[in-house]
């Protein structure tokens, strides 16, 4: 009885308790920010006239700036709002790539071809 | 509608104006029979300002980050549910006291 009670206490104390609703809210905020900036980066790349790999380099630069902005928004202390630093820095990094290519080609066609 | 949304709309409008300026510039280059190398300086400045405004809007408009720790000040329970008659504490769960330090 004592050992089983101790074991259950250890199990309960080992698992960290997070507020799942707030974690979901934070992840949704990050996804929305990254999606919107992917679209904006695509429009910018199209207007400037980037071709080939320069456009993808531009996308990753904008995503890095977004990561720094999200770090600043979290107050440079990701422990309060997320379970790890990767959530702020790299989550959703490649998710907006298709949106970027879509709006890149769309803006390029509008400005430079038509 | 709040400030973040307005700043985002304004940034998108600036980008639209930059696109229109680039289209005009391309038409001018066609008349002068020259090659396009890069947009003019004012268009680049408009693009940088538009990107900065949209970056600020993307970081403020989707909402604030909420704390995920149950014991932080944001997640304090400030009221009890109405049906207090159904809150029974004398049950078999009292044999396993919880280790969570909840603040009420």
Backbone of each chain as ProteinMPNN parsed JSONL, in Angstrom:
{"seq_chain_A": "XXXXXXXXXXXXXXXXXXXXXXXXXXXXXXXXXXXXXXXXXXXXXXXXXXXXXXXXXXXXXXXXXXXXXXXXXXXXXXXXXXXXXXXXXXXXXXXXXXXXXXXXXXXXXXXXXX", "coords_chain_A": {"N_chain_A": [[0.832, -1.212, 0.0], [1.884, 1.261, 0.874], [4.055, 1.504, -0.941], [2.769, 1.493, -3.436], [1.244, 3.792, -3.215], [3.266, 5.688, -3.009], [4.419, 5.382, -5.51], [2.372, 6.244, -7.197], [2.248, 8.878, -6.374], [4.773, 9.761, -7.228], [4.465, 9.468, -9.984], [2.45, 11.317, -10.449], [3.72, 13.675, -9.717], [5.752, 13.832, -11.56], [4.701, 14.329, -14.112], [4.277, 17.25, -15.928], [1.874, 19.831, -15.453], [-0.049, 21.356, -17.769], [-1.966, 24.045, -19.147], [-4.092, 23.102, -21.45], [-5.843, 24.378, -23.167], [-4.9, 27.014, -23.31], [-2.381, 26.547, -24.39], [-3.072, 25.542, -26.918], [-4.288, 27.864, -27.89], [-2.075, 29.586, -28.042], [-0.501, 28.266, -29.972], [-2.194, 28.46, -32.157], [-2.177, 31.213, -32.543], [0.474, 31.574, -33.358], [0.465, 30.101, -35.761], [-1.379, 31.578, -37.296], [-0.043, 34.044, -37.484], [2.272, 33.327, -38.92], [1.182, 32.34, -41.307], [-0.083, 34.605, -42.422], [2.151, 36.282, -42.785], [3.586, 34.743, -44.574], [2.024, 34.993, -46.862], [2.249, 37.766, -47.301], [5.006, 37.959, -47.702], [5.188, 36.514, -50.077], [3.81, 38.215, -51.849], [5.515, 40.435, -51.769], [7.896, 39.309, -52.834], [7.026, 38.764, -55.412], [6.472, 41.366, -56.398], [8.987, 42.614, -56.299], [10.334, 41.027, -58.079], [11.714, 38.617, -57.84], [13.469, 35.644, -58.775], [13.653, 32.106, -58.972], [15.967, 30.644, -56.716], [16.437, 32.85, -55.117], [14.014, 33.834, -54.276], [13.128, 31.848, -52.465], [15.124, 32.066, -50.545], [14.506, 34.607, -49.639], [12.019, 34.04, -48.493], [12.77, 32.419, -46.297], [14.281, 34.243, -44.877], [12.325, 36.103, -44.122], [10.769, 34.435, -42.522], [12.592, 33.925, -40.466], [12.823, 36.49, -39.355], [10.223, 36.702, -38.471], [10.266, 34.71, -36.514], [11.995, 35.872, -34.64], [10.432, 38.062, -33.971], [8.228, 36.757, -32.796], [9.511, 35.624, -30.621], [10.166, 37.955, -29.228], [7.586, 38.798, -28.696], [6.76, 36.829, -26.923], [8.203, 37.67, -24.796], [10.816, 36.85, -24.575], [10.899, 34.626, -22.988], [10.097, 31.632, -23.245], [9.132, 29.687, -21.604], [6.907, 30.402, -20.183], [4.729, 30.37, -21.9], [4.849, 28.252, -23.694], [5.744, 24.801, -24.337], [8.299, 24.269, -25.189], [11.241, 25.724, -26.692], [11.303, 25.288, -29.41], [8.727, 25.493, -30.31], [8.231, 28.207, -30.574], [10.247, 29.088, -32.3], [10.547, 27.381, -34.589], [8.176, 26.101, -35.247], [5.789, 25.64, -37.7], [7.385, 26.66, -39.669], [7.844, 25.762, -42.273], [5.282, 25.536, -43.071], [3.911, 27.58, -44.375], [4.956, 27.635, -46.896], [3.807, 26.82, -49.325], [1.702, 28.648, -49.586], [3.253, 30.906, -49.864], [4.571, 30.438, -52.354], [2.355, 30.385, -54.015], [1.273, 33.055, -53.841], [3.511, 34.44, -54.607], [3.988, 33.682, -57.328], [1.572, 34.614, -58.317], [1.607, 37.422, -57.813], [3.891, 38.08, -59.259], [3.086, 37.464, -61.87], [1.019, 39.331, -62.166], [2.364, 41.806, -62.004], [4.685, 41.753, -63.631], [4.238, 40.333, -65.99], [1.638, 40.399, -67.154]], "CA_chain_A": [[0.0, 0.0, 0.0], [2.74, 2.432, 0.907], [4.858, 1.645, -2.157], [1.913, 1.881, -4.564], [0.885, 5.195, -3.033], [4.448, 6.486, -3.344], [4.607, 5.336, -6.956], [1.39, 7.127, -7.837], [2.666, 10.252, -6.098], [5.886, 10.099, -8.117], [3.949, 9.639, -11.343], [1.709, 12.574, -10.539], [4.602, 14.836, -9.627], [6.642, 13.917, -12.713], [4.031, 14.872, -15.29], [3.957, 18.675, -15.747], [0.484, 20.168, -15.729], [-0.192, 22.52, -18.632], [-3.312, 24.405, -19.553], [-4.106, 22.709, -22.863], [-6.571, 25.37, -23.967], [-4.034, 28.16, -23.568], [-1.33, 26.122, -25.31], [-3.683, 25.532, -28.248], [-4.472, 29.255, -28.305], [-0.784, 30.142, -28.433], [-0.079, 27.676, -31.237], [-3.034, 29.031, -33.205], [-1.677, 32.569, -32.796], [1.7, 31.451, -34.155], [0.124, 29.663, -37.114], [-1.999, 32.689, -38.018], [0.977, 35.038, -37.809], [3.164, 32.836, -39.971], [0.455, 32.241, -42.578], [-0.262, 35.954, -42.962], [3.424, 36.813, -43.266], [3.958, 34.01, -45.785], [1.315, 35.617, -47.984], [2.839, 39.087, -47.537], [6.331, 37.744, -48.29], [4.985, 36.136, -51.469], [3.471, 39.417, -52.621], [6.736, 41.238, -51.903], [8.826, 38.666, -53.765], [6.509, 38.959, -56.759], [6.603, 42.759, -56.835], [10.399, 42.92, -56.54], [10.748, 40.318, -59.278], [12.654, 37.548, -57.528], [13.37, 34.418, -59.564], [14.444, 30.954, -58.548], [16.309, 30.408, -55.316], [16.426, 34.098, -54.342], [12.708, 33.934, -53.644], [13.068, 30.971, -51.296], [15.973, 32.676, -49.517], [13.714, 35.7, -49.079], [11.003, 33.446, -47.622], [13.368, 31.984, -45.032], [14.669, 35.441, -44.124], [11.12, 36.653, -43.493], [10.374, 33.536, -41.436], [13.5, 34.148, -39.341], [12.417, 37.741, -38.707], [8.992, 36.388, -37.738], [10.622, 33.977, -35.299], [12.51, 36.843, -33.668], [9.291, 38.834, -33.492], [7.431, 35.945, -31.87], [10.287, 35.55, -29.382], [9.976, 39.218, -28.506], [6.211, 38.833, -28.203], [6.717, 35.965, -25.741], [9.005, 38.246, -23.739], [12.069, 36.097, -24.537], [10.806, 33.567, -21.991], [9.107, 30.733, -23.825], [8.634, 28.732, -20.62], [5.608, 30.817, -19.671], [3.629, 30.223, -22.842], [5.012, 27.084, -24.543], [6.445, 23.707, -23.675], [9.705, 24.247, -25.585], [11.614, 26.837, -27.555], [11.049, 24.983, -30.817], [7.386, 25.935, -30.669], [8.274, 29.61, -30.991], [11.215, 29.379, -33.349], [10.516, 26.581, -35.81], [6.885, 25.504, -35.546], [5.138, 26.325, -38.806], [8.366, 27.342, -40.507], [7.637, 25.351, -43.653], [3.86, 25.382, -43.349], [3.428, 28.603, -45.276], [5.748, 27.684, -48.126], [2.911, 26.728, -50.476], [1.035, 29.946, -49.718], [4.251, 31.841, -50.373], [4.777, 30.216, -53.786], [1.113, 30.777, -54.694], [1.154, 34.511, -53.977], [4.701, 34.878, -55.337], [3.726, 33.567, -58.763], [0.419, 35.456, -58.645], [2.029, 38.822, -57.865], [4.844, 38.229, -60.362], [2.319, 37.515, -63.118], [0.281, 40.589, -62.249], [3.206, 42.994, -62.132], [5.755, 41.694, -64.619], [3.925, 39.605, -67.221], [0.401, 40.896, -67.781]], "C_chain_A": [[0.861, 1.254, 0.0], [3.517, 2.613, -0.384], [3.993, 2.051, -3.342], [1.501, 3.344, -4.441], [2.059, 6.101, -3.4], [4.651, 6.532, -4.853], [3.621, 6.271, -7.655], [1.731, 8.587, -7.572], [3.799, 10.665, -7.03], [5.384, 10.334, -9.538], [3.23, 10.971, -11.463], [2.64, 13.765, -10.493], [5.519, 14.945, -10.837], [5.977, 14.579, -13.909], [3.758, 16.355, -15.058], [2.518, 18.953, -16.177], [0.447, 21.458, -16.531], [-1.667, 22.793, -18.857], [-3.414, 24.174, -21.053], [-4.811, 23.745, -23.723], [-5.673, 26.552, -24.299], [-2.894, 27.792, -24.503], [-1.854, 26.071, -26.739], [-3.874, 26.949, -28.771], [-3.157, 29.856, -28.783], [-0.309, 29.583, -29.766], [-0.895, 28.221, -32.398], [-2.58, 30.444, -33.558], [-0.429, 32.516, -33.671], [1.381, 31.062, -35.582], [-0.478, 30.804, -37.917], [-0.971, 33.735, -38.41], [1.841, 34.578, -38.971], [2.455, 32.744, -41.315], [0.302, 33.609, -43.221], [1.046, 36.498, -43.512], [3.96, 36.02, -44.448], [3.303, 34.632, -47.008], [1.95, 36.96, -48.326], [4.219, 38.941, -48.171], [6.21, 37.332, -49.753], [4.674, 37.33, -52.342], [4.711, 40.285, -52.823], [7.698, 40.633, -52.908], [8.351, 38.836, -55.199], [6.711, 40.369, -57.261], [8.061, 43.086, -57.149], [10.893, 42.212, -57.792], [11.766, 39.239, -59.021], [12.386, 36.326, -58.39], [14.157, 33.323, -58.872], [14.708, 30.925, -57.058], [16.279, 31.681, -54.481], [15.091, 34.263, -53.63], [12.608, 33.082, -52.393], [13.97, 31.483, -50.184], [15.229, 33.82, -48.837], [12.646, 35.169, -48.128], [11.603, 33.058, -46.278], [13.835, 33.169, -44.2], [13.459, 36.033, -43.408], [10.66, 35.759, -42.351], [11.291, 33.689, -40.229], [13.139, 35.425, -38.594], [11.134, 37.518, -37.916], [9.297, 35.645, -36.453], [11.146, 34.925, -34.229], [11.369, 37.68, -33.11], [8.435, 38.053, -32.508], [8.169, 35.736, -30.552], [10.098, 36.807, -28.554], [8.568, 39.315, -27.942], [6.054, 37.97, -26.957], [7.585, 36.487, -24.615], [10.32, 37.541, -23.541], [12.074, 35.082, -23.395], [9.7, 32.636, -22.444], [8.53, 29.775, -22.803], [7.249, 29.1, -20.111], [4.473, 30.39, -20.584], [3.713, 28.948, -23.667], [5.761, 26.014, -23.771], [7.896, 23.587, -24.112], [9.965, 25.434, -26.504], [11.297, 26.573, -29.021], [9.66, 25.419, -31.256], [7.405, 27.36, -31.188], [9.105, 29.767, -32.249], [10.902, 28.66, -34.65], [9.163, 25.976, -36.132], [6.206, 26.307, -36.643], [6.085, 27.009, -39.757], [8.153, 27.021, -41.977], [6.166, 25.286, -44.026], [3.334, 26.376, -44.353], [4.142, 28.651, -46.601], [4.862, 27.63, -49.363], [2.142, 28.03, -50.684], [1.988, 30.98, -50.29], [4.418, 31.676, -51.88], [3.551, 30.649, -54.58], [1.066, 32.279, -54.919], [2.358, 35.108, -54.676], [4.437, 34.847, -56.841], [2.571, 34.462, -59.18], [0.842, 36.914, -58.787], [3.008, 39.052, -59.011], [4.109, 38.313, -61.696], [1.591, 38.844, -63.258], [1.192, 41.746, -62.626], [4.095, 42.919, -63.369], [5.35, 41.054, -65.941], [2.696, 40.184, -67.903], [0.5, 42.366, -68.166]], "O_chain_A": [[0.617, 2.191, -0.761], [3.638, 3.731, -0.883], [4.417, 2.86, -4.167], [1.418, 4.056, -5.442], [1.876, 7.148, -4.021], [5.006, 7.57, -5.413], [3.985, 6.995, -8.581], [1.53, 9.441, -8.436], [3.799, 11.775, -7.563], [5.813, 11.269, -10.214], [3.382, 11.676, -12.46], [2.388, 14.77, -11.158], [6.022, 16.031, -11.127], [6.63, 15.319, -14.645], [3.078, 16.703, -14.093], [2.02, 18.377, -17.144], [0.854, 22.516, -16.051], [-2.505, 21.895, -18.77], [-2.885, 24.957, -21.842], [-4.429, 23.968, -24.872], [-5.674, 27.041, -25.429], [-2.474, 28.612, -25.32], [-1.172, 26.502, -27.668], [-3.651, 27.213, -29.952], [-3.117, 30.549, -29.8], [0.221, 30.319, -30.598], [-0.37, 28.424, -33.493], [-2.593, 30.833, -34.726], [-0.282, 33.303, -34.605], [1.952, 31.619, -36.52], [-0.138, 30.988, -39.086], [-1.005, 34.259, -39.523], [2.11, 35.344, -39.896], [3.052, 33.034, -42.352], [0.528, 33.765, -44.421], [1.064, 37.108, -44.582], [4.717, 36.562, -45.254], [3.933, 34.784, -48.055], [2.166, 37.265, -49.499], [4.572, 39.702, -49.071], [7.022, 37.741, -50.582], [5.203, 37.455, -53.446], [4.935, 40.81, -53.914], [8.258, 41.345, -53.742], [9.162, 39.03, -56.105], [7.081, 40.568, -58.418], [8.348, 43.753, -58.142], [11.765, 42.724, -58.492], [12.602, 38.959, -59.88], [11.238, 36.006, -58.699], [15.197, 33.576, -58.264], [13.812, 31.148, -56.244], [16.114, 31.612, -53.263], [15.04, 34.772, -52.51], [12.072, 33.523, -51.376], [13.632, 31.356, -49.006], [15.305, 33.988, -47.62], [12.389, 35.766, -47.082], [11.015, 33.334, -45.233], [13.797, 33.123, -42.971], [13.544, 36.417, -42.242], [10.207, 36.258, -41.32], [10.833, 33.594, -39.09], [13.144, 35.457, -37.363], [10.965, 38.068, -36.827], [8.677, 35.9, -35.421], [10.793, 34.805, -33.056], [11.338, 37.977, -31.915], [7.967, 38.601, -31.51], [7.547, 35.676, -29.491], [9.896, 36.744, -27.341], [8.366, 39.844, -26.849], [5.311, 38.323, -26.042], [7.704, 35.833, -23.579], [10.9, 37.613, -22.458], [13.137, 34.721, -22.891], [8.532, 32.807, -22.093], [7.536, 29.106, -23.087], [6.498, 28.235, -19.661], [3.378, 30.082, -20.113], [2.721, 28.581, -24.298], [6.332, 26.267, -22.71], [8.665, 22.871, -23.471], [9.039, 26.06, -27.019], [11.051, 27.504, -29.788], [9.436, 25.687, -32.437], [6.685, 27.693, -32.13], [8.72, 30.493, -33.165], [10.983, 29.267, -35.717], [9.006, 25.384, -37.2], [6.063, 27.524, -36.526], [5.669, 27.84, -40.565], [8.268, 27.899, -42.831], [5.833, 25.011, -45.179], [2.413, 26.066, -45.109], [3.966, 29.601, -47.363], [5.133, 28.318, -50.347], [1.95, 28.467, -51.819], [1.596, 31.825, -51.094], [4.407, 32.666, -52.612], [3.672, 31.207, -55.671], [0.848, 32.737, -56.041], [2.25, 36.174, -55.282], [4.632, 35.842, -57.539], [2.583, 35.013, -60.281], [0.483, 37.574, -59.762], [2.965, 40.095, -59.665], [4.456, 39.126, -62.552], [1.55, 39.42, -64.345], [0.84, 42.572, -63.469], [4.245, 43.911, -64.082], [6.06, 41.218, -66.933], [2.716, 40.433, -69.109], [-0.454, 42.93, -68.702]]}, "seq_chain_B": "XXXXXXXXXXXXXXXXXXXXXXXXXXXXXXXXXXXXXXXXXXXXXXXXXXXXXXXXXXXXXXXXXXXXXXXXXXXXXXXXXXXXXXXXXXXXXXXXXXXXXXXX", "coords_chain_B": {"N_chain_B": [[-12.98, 45.881, -34.583], [-9.638, 46.737, -34.419], [-6.493, 48.372, -33.595], [-4.367, 46.828, -34.607], [-5.504, 45.443, -36.756], [-6.203, 47.586, -38.432], [-3.672, 48.622, -39.006], [-2.639, 46.451, -40.404], [-4.341, 46.424, -42.667], [-3.666, 48.901, -43.744], [-0.974, 48.422, -44.351], [-1.28, 46.47, -46.361], [-2.549, 48.023, -48.272], [-0.487, 49.814, -48.874], [1.316, 48.037, -50.034], [-0.194, 47.349, -52.253], [-0.228, 49.768, -53.623], [2.493, 49.961, -54.162], [2.765, 47.813, -55.925], [1.195, 48.743, -58.046], [2.688, 50.994, -58.769], [4.978, 49.708, -59.672], [3.961, 48.396, -61.887], [3.345, 50.607, -63.518], [5.957, 51.534, -63.851], [7.075, 49.424, -65.265], [5.624, 49.694, -67.643], [6.637, 52.147, -68.502], [9.299, 51.413, -68.946], [8.908, 49.675, -71.074], [8.158, 51.478, -73.066], [10.521, 52.935, -73.294], [12.137, 50.935, -74.143], [13.856, 49.348, -72.479], [15.607, 47.071, -70.263], [14.271, 45.347, -67.383], [15.625, 45.613, -64.233], [15.551, 46.075, -61.408], [13.087, 47.235, -59.018], [12.237, 50.793, -58.752], [13.598, 53.213, -56.331], [11.695, 54.395, -54.627], [9.628, 52.557, -54.707], [10.837, 50.35, -53.537], [11.225, 51.368, -50.974], [8.531, 51.697, -50.233], [7.804, 49.009, -50.209], [9.363, 48.023, -48.096], [8.353, 49.481, -45.943], [5.691, 48.628, -46.035], [6.053, 45.889, -45.494], [7.063, 46.064, -42.88], [4.867, 47.171, -41.51], [2.931, 45.152, -41.929], [4.225, 43.075, -40.646], [4.19, 43.966, -37.998], [1.424, 44.025, -37.63], [0.845, 41.307, -37.939], [2.016, 40.3, -35.68], [0.548, 41.372, -33.62], [-2.261, 41.376, -34.075], [-3.412, 38.655, -34.171], [-3.779, 37.926, -31.482], [-3.041, 37.721, -27.929], [-0.42, 35.942, -26.157], [-1.216, 33.336, -23.935], [-0.75, 32.274, -20.58], [0.488, 29.021, -19.806], [0.722, 27.692, -17.469], [-0.929, 26.275, -14.722], [-0.807, 27.441, -12.193], [-0.28, 30.121, -12.454], [-0.865, 33.71, -12.375], [-2.695, 34.454, -14.293], [-4.388, 32.316, -14.662], [-5.982, 32.041, -12.46], [-8.659, 30.839, -10.499], [-11.447, 32.674, -10.081], [-14.001, 32.532, -9.254], [-16.549, 30.408, -7.945], [-18.43, 27.573, -9.187], [-22.049, 27.626, -9.64], [-23.579, 25.528, -8.604], [-23.039, 24.624, -5.779], [-23.878, 22.665, -4.088], [-23.315, 20.217, -5.167], [-20.632, 19.851, -4.915], [-18.605, 17.687, -3.63], [-16.378, 16.731, -1.233], [-15.72, 14.673, 0.395], [-14.872, 11.835, -0.479], [-13.738, 8.791, -2.062], [-11.421, 9.623, -3.265], [-9.925, 11.07, -1.492], [-7.986, 9.551, -0.393], [-5.796, 9.751, -2.046], [-4.089, 12.374, -2.075], [-3.864, 15.346, -4.079], [-0.931, 16.557, -5.784], [-0.754, 19.011, -6.903], [-0.265, 22.432, -6.66], [-2.649, 24.388, -6.37], [-3.901, 27.677, -6.732], [-6.438, 29.33, -5.178]], "CA_chain_B": [[-11.826, 46.307, -35.368], [-8.713, 47.423, -33.537], [-5.357, 49.038, -34.235], [-3.579, 45.869, -35.374], [-6.177, 45.175, -38.033], [-6.081, 48.781, -39.275], [-2.287, 48.694, -39.483], [-2.493, 45.436, -41.438], [-5.017, 46.887, -43.884], [-2.858, 49.987, -44.3], [0.199, 47.805, -44.964], [-1.676, 45.836, -47.615], [-2.793, 49.102, -49.233], [0.823, 50.313, -49.317], [1.854, 47.05, -50.975], [-0.948, 47.458, -53.501], [0.259, 50.954, -54.324], [3.823, 49.631, -54.687], [2.57, 46.966, -57.105], [0.71, 49.605, -59.124], [3.831, 51.8, -59.218], [5.873, 48.85, -60.451], [3.331, 48.181, -63.195], [3.582, 51.829, -64.287], [7.376, 51.584, -64.18], [7.295, 48.459, -66.348], [5.116, 50.296, -68.873], [7.6, 53.164, -68.925], [10.458, 50.718, -69.508], [8.561, 49.164, -72.408], [8.204, 52.598, -74.004], [11.919, 53.299, -73.498], [12.81, 49.741, -74.64], [14.959, 48.979, -71.597], [15.405, 45.857, -69.48], [13.932, 45.52, -65.969], [16.6, 45.001, -63.33], [14.983, 46.096, -60.056], [12.14, 48.345, -58.904], [12.853, 52.053, -58.319], [13.885, 53.334, -54.897], [10.488, 54.672, -53.845], [8.858, 51.315, -54.594], [11.509, 49.514, -52.534], [10.896, 51.924, -49.662], [7.142, 51.338, -49.929], [7.741, 47.586, -49.869], [9.926, 47.815, -46.759], [7.394, 50.013, -44.964], [4.543, 47.723, -46.019], [6.428, 44.661, -44.785], [7.165, 46.36, -41.446], [3.515, 47.326, -40.96], [2.266, 43.846, -41.895], [4.886, 42.292, -39.596], [3.646, 44.425, -36.715], [0.032, 43.582, -37.544], [0.813, 39.854, -37.749], [2.439, 39.965, -34.326], [-0.36, 41.909, -32.604], [-3.684, 41.168, -34.308], [-3.995, 37.332, -33.861], [-4.099, 37.746, -30.078], [-1.926, 37.635, -27.008], [-0.084, 34.635, -25.629], [-1.76, 33.077, -22.612], [0.145, 31.434, -19.798], [0.054, 27.629, -19.821], [0.881, 27.096, -16.145], [-2.184, 26.453, -13.961], [-0.636, 28.195, -10.955], [0.071, 31.511, -12.698], [-1.924, 34.642, -11.984], [-3.73, 34.566, -15.319], [-5.299, 31.178, -14.627], [-6.621, 31.902, -11.156], [-10.108, 30.682, -10.481], [-11.908, 33.79, -9.273], [-15.364, 32.314, -8.784], [-16.937, 29.012, -7.881], [-19.68, 27.326, -9.914], [-23.25, 27.927, -8.87], [-24.116, 24.353, -7.924], [-22.117, 24.233, -4.721], [-24.366, 21.496, -3.363], [-22.769, 19.001, -5.752], [-19.188, 19.763, -4.692], [-18.417, 16.762, -2.514], [-14.955, 16.493, -1.003], [-15.544, 13.473, 1.205], [-15.056, 10.667, -1.32], [-12.581, 7.893, -1.991], [-10.229, 10.275, -3.773], [-9.131, 11.725, -0.446], [-6.851, 8.7, -0.078], [-4.676, 10.16, -2.888], [-4.119, 13.849, -2.152], [-3.169, 15.845, -5.275], [0.324, 17.268, -5.586], [-0.781, 20.279, -7.623], [-0.469, 23.576, -5.778], [-3.572, 25.306, -7.016], [-4.211, 28.893, -5.99], [-7.845, 29.726, -5.307]], "C_chain_B": [[-10.901, 47.12, -34.468], [-7.505, 47.914, -34.327], [-4.552, 48.066, -35.093], [-4.176, 45.585, -36.736], [-6.045, 46.362, -38.975], [-4.669, 48.906, -39.84], [-2.05, 47.657, -40.571], [-3.135, 45.857, -42.75], [-4.203, 47.99, -44.556], [-1.6, 49.44, -44.97], [-0.131, 47.158, -46.299], [-1.958, 46.891, -48.682], [-1.478, 49.678, -49.758], [1.449, 49.344, -50.302], [1.127, 47.114, -52.308], [-0.471, 48.658, -54.311], [1.651, 50.706, -54.896], [3.708, 48.764, -55.935], [2.125, 47.809, -58.296], [1.846, 50.469, -59.668], [4.787, 50.972, -60.061], [5.286, 48.558, -61.822], [3.532, 49.401, -64.091], [5.037, 51.909, -64.744], [7.707, 50.604, -65.301], [6.787, 49.009, -67.675], [6.064, 51.347, -69.422], [8.839, 52.525, -69.546], [10.152, 50.153, -70.889], [8.623, 50.277, -73.445], [9.654, 52.937, -74.335], [12.758, 52.123, -73.982], [14.046, 49.398, -73.811], [14.589, 47.714, -70.836], [15.07, 46.207, -68.032], [14.995, 44.84, -65.114], [16.076, 44.958, -61.903], [13.992, 47.248, -59.996], [12.862, 49.632, -58.502], [12.875, 52.176, -56.804], [12.61, 53.567, -54.102], [9.622, 53.424, -53.699], [9.495, 50.401, -53.549], [11.219, 50.032, -51.132], [9.459, 51.594, -49.265], [7.029, 49.874, -49.53], [8.269, 47.334, -48.466], [8.958, 48.304, -45.695], [6.17, 49.108, -44.877], [4.844, 46.434, -45.281], [6.505, 44.904, -43.283], [5.781, 46.481, -40.818], [2.804, 45.984, -40.876], [2.905, 42.937, -40.852], [4.332, 42.667, -38.229], [2.205, 43.959, -36.547], [-0.044, 42.083, -37.292], [1.203, 39.472, -36.338], [1.472, 40.473, -33.269], [-1.802, 41.479, -32.82], [-4.17, 39.766, -33.921], [-4.281, 37.107, -32.392], [-2.854, 37.619, -29.237], [-1.655, 36.185, -26.636], [-0.649, 34.507, -24.215], [-0.853, 32.102, -21.883], [-0.411, 30.02, -19.713], [0.179, 26.974, -18.454], [-0.384, 27.32, -15.336], [-2.025, 27.333, -12.741], [-0.23, 29.65, -11.198], [-1.123, 32.405, -12.407], [-3.029, 34.729, -13.018], [-4.783, 33.478, -15.177], [-5.934, 30.986, -13.264], [-8.114, 31.727, -11.327], [-10.673, 31.728, -9.536], [-13.353, 33.624, -8.832], [-15.621, 30.817, -8.78], [-18.205, 28.793, -8.699], [-20.889, 27.462, -9.006], [-23.727, 26.735, -8.056], [-23.131, 23.871, -6.873], [-22.579, 22.998, -3.977], [-23.767, 20.208, -3.896], [-21.267, 18.89, -5.576], [-18.964, 18.953, -3.434], [-16.931, 16.475, -2.392], [-14.695, 15.211, -0.233], [-15.866, 12.258, 0.334], [-13.766, 9.865, -1.297], [-11.313, 8.526, -2.547], [-9.384, 10.921, -2.7], [-7.965, 10.859, -0.012], [-5.616, 9.073, -0.893], [-4.698, 11.681, -3.001], [-3.333, 14.344, -3.361], [-1.934, 16.643, -4.909], [0.325, 18.652, -6.225], [-1.067, 21.391, -6.629], [-1.352, 24.587, -6.497], [-3.807, 26.511, -6.117], [-5.663, 29.27, -6.245], [-8.102, 31.007, -4.532]], "O_chain_B": [[-11.334, 48.079, -33.829], [-7.491, 47.878, -35.557], [-4.1, 48.427, -36.18], [-3.467, 45.496, -37.738], [-5.807, 46.187, -40.169], [-4.489, 49.253, -41.007], [-1.35, 47.928, -41.547], [-2.554, 45.673, -43.819], [-4.066, 48.016, -45.779], [-1.197, 49.925, -46.027], [0.632, 47.274, -47.258], [-1.648, 46.689, -49.856], [-1.363, 49.994, -50.943], [2.046, 49.763, -51.294], [1.737, 46.955, -53.365], [-0.327, 48.578, -55.531], [1.965, 51.179, -55.989], [4.458, 48.949, -56.893], [2.607, 47.622, -59.413], [1.96, 50.659, -60.879], [5.342, 51.463, -61.044], [6.017, 48.478, -62.809], [3.848, 49.264, -65.273], [5.319, 52.3, -65.877], [8.515, 50.906, -66.18], [7.424, 48.824, -68.712], [6.278, 51.441, -70.63], [9.369, 53.019, -70.541], [11.011, 50.146, -71.77], [9.081, 50.061, -74.567], [9.993, 53.195, -75.49], [13.958, 52.275, -74.211], [15.133, 49.185, -74.348], [13.421, 47.331, -70.769], [15.521, 47.228, -67.511], [15.238, 43.641, -65.249], [16.146, 43.916, -61.251], [14.046, 48.149, -60.833], [13.971, 49.578, -57.971], [12.271, 51.379, -56.086], [12.448, 53.005, -53.018], [8.955, 53.25, -52.68], [8.793, 49.754, -52.771], [10.993, 49.25, -50.208], [9.19, 51.254, -48.113], [6.263, 49.526, -48.631], [7.704, 46.531, -47.723], [8.757, 47.646, -44.675], [5.664, 48.846, -43.785], [4.007, 45.933, -44.531], [6.071, 44.065, -42.494], [5.542, 45.961, -39.728], [2.146, 45.694, -39.877], [2.22, 42.119, -40.238], [4.04, 41.8, -37.406], [1.804, 43.548, -35.458], [-0.89, 41.625, -36.525], [0.773, 38.433, -35.838], [1.559, 40.049, -32.116], [-2.514, 41.237, -31.845], [-5.269, 39.666, -33.375], [-4.985, 36.151, -32.068], [-1.752, 37.434, -29.753], [-2.518, 35.317, -26.771], [-0.572, 35.436, -23.41], [-0.26, 31.212, -22.494], [-1.618, 29.826, -19.568], [-0.215, 25.82, -18.288], [-0.873, 28.448, -15.267], [-3.003, 27.924, -12.283], [0.129, 30.349, -10.251], [-2.243, 31.93, -12.217], [-4.172, 35.038, -12.682], [-5.944, 33.688, -15.529], [-6.381, 29.886, -12.939], [-8.749, 32.363, -12.168], [-10.417, 31.686, -8.333], [-13.882, 34.473, -8.115], [-14.989, 30.059, -9.517], [-18.981, 29.729, -8.889], [-20.78, 27.42, -7.78], [-24.225, 26.903, -6.943], [-22.472, 22.845, -7.046], [-21.781, 22.344, -3.306], [-23.708, 19.21, -3.178], [-20.672, 17.92, -6.044], [-19.11, 19.453, -2.319], [-16.301, 16.025, -3.349], [-13.568, 14.716, -0.212], [-16.97, 11.716, 0.387], [-12.817, 10.217, -0.598], [-10.223, 8.003, -2.316], [-8.238, 11.29, -2.958], [-7.05, 11.341, 0.656], [-4.498, 8.752, -0.489], [-5.278, 12.215, -3.945], [-2.252, 13.828, -3.646], [-1.884, 17.312, -3.877], [1.305, 19.387, -6.102], [-2.01, 21.298, -5.843], [-0.865, 25.514, -7.145], [-3.9, 26.382, -4.896], [-6.066, 29.5, -7.385], [-9.229, 31.503, -4.517]]}, "name": "protein", "num_of_chains": 2, "seq": "XXXXXXXXXXXXXXXXXXXXXXXXXXXXXXXXXXXXXXXXXXXXXXXXXXXXXXXXXXXXXXXXXXXXXXXXXXXXXXXXXXXXXXXXXXXXXXXXXXXXXXXXXXXXXXXXXXXXXXXXXXXXXXXXXXXXXXXXXXXXXXXXXXXXXXXXXXXXXXXXXXXXXXXXXXXXXXXXXXXXXXXXXXXXXXXXXXXXXXXXXXXXXXXXXXXXXXXXXX"}
